Amino acid sequence: MTPELTIALAILFIPLLSFVILIFFGKRFLNVSGHVGTTFLGIDLLLSLYILFAKLNDSIPAWDVTFTWIDFHTVVNNVPLRLDIGIMVDNLTAVMLVVVAAVSFLVHLFSLAYMKDDVRYSLYYANLGLFTFSMLGIVVTNNYLLMYVFWELVGLSSYLLIGHWYEKKSAADAAKKAFIVNRVGDLGFFIGIMIVWMQFSTLTFNGIFSAIGSGNIPFDSNNWLTAAGILIFCGAVGKSAQFPLHVWLPDAMEGPTPVSALIHAATMVAAGVYLVARTFPMLTADALLVIAYTGAVTAFISATIAIVQNDIKKILAYSTISQLGYMVMGLGVGAYTAGVMHLVTHAAFKAGLFLGSGSVIYAMHHALHHLNDHHTDAQDIRFMGGLKKKMPVTFWTMLIFTLAISGVPLTSGFLSKDEILAGTLAFSHFTGHSIIPIVGFLVAGLTAFYMFRMLILTFLGDHQNNHRYEHMHESPKVMIVPLMIFAALSFFAFFSFNPVSAGSGWFFEKVTPPTVVVPEGVASTDVKEFMEEVHHQHSTAMMISVGVSGLGILLAFVTYYWKKISADALGKALKPVHTFLYRKWYFDELYDATFVAATIGIARISAWFDAKIIDGIVNGAAYVTRIGSVVSGNFDSYVVDGIVNFTAYFAGFFGLLLRKVQTGRVQTYIIFALIGLMVLLVLHS
Amino acid sequence: MNITLTHFLLISAILFSLGVYAVITRRNAIMVLMGIELILNSANINFLAFSRYGGLNIEGQMAAIFVIILAAAEAAVALAIVLNIYKRFNTVNIDEISILKD
């Protein structure tokens, strides 16, 4: 075992160790359980940084360790059946390791203050450890089997953490909803894995891709290959909250805010994007087209919804969905590195945005608590405003994050978003799907608008309640430090020294698209040609994107800061549109009316079937049995007993007759003897 | 009138019948025993008659003496039984002693 492999395994299992320790002994040292978890994650982060730097310096090669878990030999049909599991660390993995460990560590740190007085403090940290373990597992595994296992584990830990305050019905419902909606996507993922298994009898990425590369295609049909790709993508649709399964993510905001930052902004929801990136080599052009359109539709729908929301976390949730749509779209159009890079940059600034909102909510809670106000919603941006003076650090860091997500130059978000947009332009150049770049730029503008709307309403302007305003304070240091670190990470310098193009940075150099293995006819555009076109379109993309972002920001300031346009009047004038967006395109209602109602309907029918038909059959069988036993009982008591009794009666009857003979008087017997003697004498003579 | 074997056998048969009749009809156990004596004696008469008129000679008389001895022994045992019956049932009336049928 090489030292690097040991380190990689240590990175994977340290959070699990944290989970095990905290779940069993957390209650015993309740006060320090947070520090224990944070320390473990700190070590984890250092180790993953080591791996990353070693990988980036090429001092260690990419490695892929496989060992056989179960070997069925040739039990079925003489085909060797073997389940291999293993871990693989390439540059993409190394980057993801650092993203997961870093965000997890900072969220652990932030939670020390945020969750301080929570009822289930140690359980919270235990679940964070479990989640981090599962997420790292997704990242380091080299096969679909383990990936699916860890995939379900992150689903489970997400469920546990969303439902952390399960006394609240809305939180418990949200946890269930997240779990069930994810299950829909996972079903597709599982079927996709099964198709792959049917054909290749292996689930390791390398095994599958080399088999496809050598012309071995599921059921000898390119359509099946496309289907397998799209089905595996279904898993990503669920986990990454893509249309039409995006409905769970906004509800998941019922969980503690640091959890939203870790799971529902930076890492777990990005797992879907990571899955697409891993599956990338076997995706056909048709599958990629489906993926690109799914991403585009998701990005657009959620961006429009985010405009009208008032809950600070809901806005961030919809912006997360929108940005995930962006990443998926980026991968779908073939801009592999750009999509993955957006995942990384987004992880930093979106986790920062959530932690910042957590800081605001924390301050609001304290002020409201102080004033004994239990009616005002601590998360509603309409009740905030003017917090810049009270919470300067939170404001400035939030401003940096907002600039980054809006794609303003000098930020990390600008770099990755630009590359995706250039990718969409190149894609439309090759395939003629011009709707994709149009949606991309539209969403960029919308993002800038709604993010600045949130920022302005929260931090600028005046606070409408002076009393409350006086009680607001900046959050404690342990919450602010993670914000500052995320803010620093949101600058361009960490990804590329050229502030206007990521193409020359280390990320593009190290995280290169994998070799596509699908057959000639169904493959997407050649990577080299595509990258040339991207370079070609880059300046165009940059100008348009800066233009629309600037327009969005300007519009936000005009409307919400200078109040030249009345948002209320506009909302009233466009009442149907506003309501439509506010009700989130009626997706929840639609699903309630169709799938939920259908499920309940089927359940009712099943219950009726159960109560009437099944129970009827059972009761009928019981009735028949009862009748049978009555008949057999009667047979027994009349016929069988009759024979027995008759025999007894017969014997008794003769006994009664013969008993007369047995008088007990000796003289009678003598008479009989004499008679007998006489008869004998007569007979003899 | 010449007395022949037939006369003896006739007497003996009458005596036997009387004995049997006594055994069957008497209710008193003592009377039954006396009937048995009559039967035994009718047998003795036969033995003696055959000793005189038949070919039995002295053996007939010997058998008769045996019978007398046996009858004496029998009477002793039977009277002892009757005595015990009386002790047990307080009666020697054999009509009333029918517990055998129960």
Chai-1 contact restraints between the chains, C-beta under 6 A:
chainA,res_idxA,chainB,res_idxB,connection_type,confidence,min_distance_angstrom,max_distance_angstrom,comment,restraint_id
A,Q662,B,K101,contact,1.0,0.0,6.0,A-B,restraint_1
A,T663,B,K101,contact,1.0,0.0,6.0,A-B,restraint_2
A,G664,B,S98,contact,1.0,0.0,6.0,A-B,restraint_3
A,G664,B,L100,contact,1.0,0.0,6.0,A-B,restraint_4
A,G664,B,K101,contact,1.0,0.0,6.0,A-B,restraint_5
A,R665,B,S98,contact,1.0,0.0,6.0,A-B,restraint_6
A,Q667,B,I24,contact,1.0,0.0,6.0,A-B,restraint_7
A,I670,B,I24,contact,1.0,0.0,6.0,A-B,restraint_8
A,I671,B,I24,contact,1.0,0.0,6.0,A-B,restraint_9
